[in-house]
C-alpha cells in the first residue's frame, strides 16, 4: 500500500526529536528535498509554514499532556522550548491562559487552516476539508447494510442449495421477532422482509407477505426495497425528524416508535444477520468480513 503524500510531509515536519527544536532544513532533509521546495509544498498543502505547523501541533500536545497532569516544566522541554518562560509565553498567547491552568481548557485543539491536529496519545487528527460535506454516519451505515446485503445475496446465488438450507450456527436464540430457522436463505429473507415491514408501518400500508426464501426472488425484492429505505432515511435526516413518532398499527396491540429508534433497530439486527449468513456461506471469509471501514476504503 502506498503512503499518503500528505502523511509523508507531516512525518517530516512532526517527527519526534526528543524535544529538540527542528529547523526547516532538517525537515526538508527527511523528505529528501530542498528547504525552499519543502516549505512551499507544506504551505500549499496545509496552509501553514512548516515551523508554524510543528509549533502549533506541539502546543496542542503540550495542552493535552498538561491536562493529563504532567508538570509544566517537563512539558516545556518535551515541546522543544529552551526556556520555561518562552513556553509559558507561547502557550498563553495561543490558548489564552497560562499553562498552569491548562486543566480549565475545554479541549487541546487550536484553530488550524489545515484541520490537522494532535490526537492523543501519539497520532494526528485531520478534519474533513471545509469544502467537503461532513460524513453522515447514519447514511454510511444504511448504505453499508444495503451494499453488504447485496453482496451476500450474490454470494448465496452461487452457493449449493444444501448450504442455503442448513444453519452453520446452532444453539443461538434469534430475536423474538425472527424465525427460529438460522439457515442463510431464511436469514436473508428476514433481512429483506424487515425493511418491507417497517416501510409499510411508516407509510400506513398493509403488512407485506413474508414471501419465498428463493435467492433470485429475494434479490429482486431487495433491489426494490433498498431505494425506498434509502429515501426514507435521507428524507428523515434532512428534516431532522429522527424524534418523530409513528404508531405501528401492524403490531398487536399497536405500538409507538421513533423513526430514529426504527433505523437503529434495523441496523443492529441486520448486522447480526449478515454476520450469521457470512459465517454460514463463507466461513474462511474469502469474500471479506463485512466491516464498514474496509467497505469505505474500497468504495469508488
N, C-alpha and C positions, 0 to 999 in steps of 0.2 A: 504494500500500500504506500503510495507517495504521500509525502508530508505536505501539509498546507503551507504555502509560501509565507502567509502572514505569520504562522506559528514559528517558522524559521527566523523571521525578523524579530519576533518577540523574544525568542530564546537568546538571540544575540544581545538584545537590549537589557533583558531582565535576568541574565544568568547570575546565579549566586556567587559572590566573590568574598564571602565571609565578612561582609560589612564594609569592604573597601570601596572607595569612590572609583567609578569607572568612567573613562572619557570616551568620546565618540570614536577615537582611533582604535581603542581596544574592542569596542563593539563591532566596528567595521571589519576588524581582523577576524573576528569569529565568523562573520558572514562571508569572508574571503572576497571583500570588495573594498573600494576606496572610501575614505571617510565622507567625501563630498557626495558620492553616489548613494551611499548608505543613508546619510542624513536626509537626502532628497526623497528617497523611496519611503523611508519610515514616515516622514511628514505627510507624504501623499496618501499613504495607506491608513494612517491613524489620526491625522490632524494635529499631531504634536511632534515637536523635535524629539530626537531620541533621549536627550538628557532630561527633558521635561517629563516625558512619559515614564522614564525609570524613576525619577524622584517622586512623582505622584503615586505610582503603584507601591513604592517602598513606604511612603507615608500612610497609604491605606493599610498596608501590612502592619505598620507600627501601631496604628489605631486599633487594629484587631488584637495585636499582642497585648497592648495596654489594657484592653477590655477583658483579656483573659487573666489579668493580674500580674503581668510582667512588670519589672521596675522600669522607671523612665530612663535611668542610666543605661541599663542593658539594652533596651530597645533603641536608644540613640546610637550606640555603637553598631548594633546589628543593622541599622538602617543606613550606614555609610557616612554618618556625620562625624566630624573630627572634634566636635565640642558639644557639651550638653546645652550650652547657651544657643548655639546655632540650630540644634534640633528643636528646642522649645520655641524659638522664634518662628521657624518654618512651619512647625506643627500648628502653632496658634494662628498664624496667618492663613493657613489652609482650612482649618476646622472651626476657627472662631473661639476656641477655648484652649486652655493650657493642657499639656499632656497629662498632668496630674489629675485632670478632670475628665479623662477620656471615657470613664465609665458612664458619663452623662450623655454620651453620643447615642443617638438612635440607631446609627449604622456607621460603618467604617468607610463607605464609599464617597469619593469626591466627584464633582462634575467632570465629565470627560467627553470630548467630541468623538472619540473612537468607540465609546461603550466598553472599553477594555478596563477591567478592574481586578484587584486582588481578590481571590476567592480562597478562603481557608480550607484546609490548612496549608496547602502548597500548590495551588493551581491558579488558573485565571478564569475569569468570567467575562464573556463577550456578549454584550447586549445585541439584540437584533438591530439592523440598520434602521434609522428613523424613517427611511422611505419604504421599508418593508412592513407589511401587515403583521401584527403580532400573531403568534401561533394560537389558534383557537383549540384548546386542549380537547373540549368535548367533540368538536368536529373531527379532530385527528383520531380519537378513539372510535367514534362511529364509523369513520371511513376505513380504519384498520379492520374493524369487526366485519364489515361488508366484504372487503377485499380478501380477508383470510377465509371467510366462509366460502367465497367463490373458489379460492384455491383448493379448499378441502372437497368441495363438490367435484372439481375437476379430477382430483386425486381419486375420489370414490368412483368416478366414471370408469377409471382404468383398473379398479380393484376386482378380484374374483367375487362372484356373488356370495359365496360362503363367508368371506371375511366381512361383508357388509351386514350379515345377519347374525354374527357372533360377537358377543361382548368380550373385549380383551381385559376388562376390569370387572372383578366380581366382589360382592360384599360391600359395595358402595351404595349408600342410600341417596338417591337423587332428591332434588327439591320436591316438595309435596305436590306441586302442580305439574311435574314432569312425569313422563311414562317411566315405569319401573324397568323397561327394556333399555339396556345401555348399549345396544348394537349401534354401529356407526349410522346405519340407514335411519333408524328411529331418532337418534340424536340430531341428525341433520334435518329431519322433518320438523322436530320440535324447534330447532334453531330458526327455521323459516316461518313456521306457523306462529311462533311467539310474536313476531313483528306484525303479522297479519292481524292477530287478535288485538294487540294494543292499538293499532291504527283504526280498527273497527270501533273500539271503545271510544277513542278520541273523536272519530268522525260521526259516531252515533249510528253506525250501520249494523247489519245483522252479524251474528257470530259466524266466522268463516269455517268452512268444513276442514276437518283435520287432513283429509286427502291421503293420497298414496305416499309410500316411502320410496318409490322408484326414483333413482338419481336424476334421470333425464327430466322428469316432471318437476322435481324439486329445484333443479337448476333454472327451469323456466319461471317457476313461482318466485324464486329468489331474485331473478332479473326484473321481475315486475314489482316486487315489494321494495327493493333496495332504493330506487329513486324516490318513492313515496316516503320512506323512512328518512332518507337524507333531507328531503324538502321540509318535512315536519320539524326536524332538529334545527335546520338553518333558520326557518321562519320563527321558531320559538326563541332562538338565541338573538335574532335581530331585534325583536320587540321586547326582549328582557322578560320573557314570560315563564321562566322556569318555576316560579312560585305559583303559577295558575293551577287551579284545582279542577279535575274532571271527575264527575260522578260516573263510575263504571257500572252501567246497568246490566252488563253481561255477567257480572258476579251475582252469586246467590248467597246472602242478600247483596244489593248494590253497595259498593264501597267508593270512597273518595280517595284520589291520589293526586299528588302534584306532578306536573309534567317533568320536572327535574328528577323526582323520585322514580318515575317510569323509565326514563332513559338510563339512570344509574342502575336500576334493577335489571333491565335488559342487557346492558353491557356486562354486568357482573356474572350473570348466569350464562351469557353467550361465551364468555372467555372460558368458563368451566367446561362447557360442552365441546368447544373447539379443541381443548386440550385432550379430552377423552377420545374424540374422533381421531386426532392426530396420533395419539398413542396406539390406537387400535389399528390404523391403516399403515402407519409408518413408524414402528417402534424405534428404529435407529435414527429417526429424524433426518432422513436423507433429503426431505423436501423442505427443510427449515424448521425452526422451532416456534413459529408464530409470534415472535417477540416484536412489539411495535417499534422498538428502537432500530432493529435490523430492517424492518419494512421501510421505515422512514429514510434510512441510508440508501436504500436501493430504488426509491421512487425516482422517476424521471424528473 
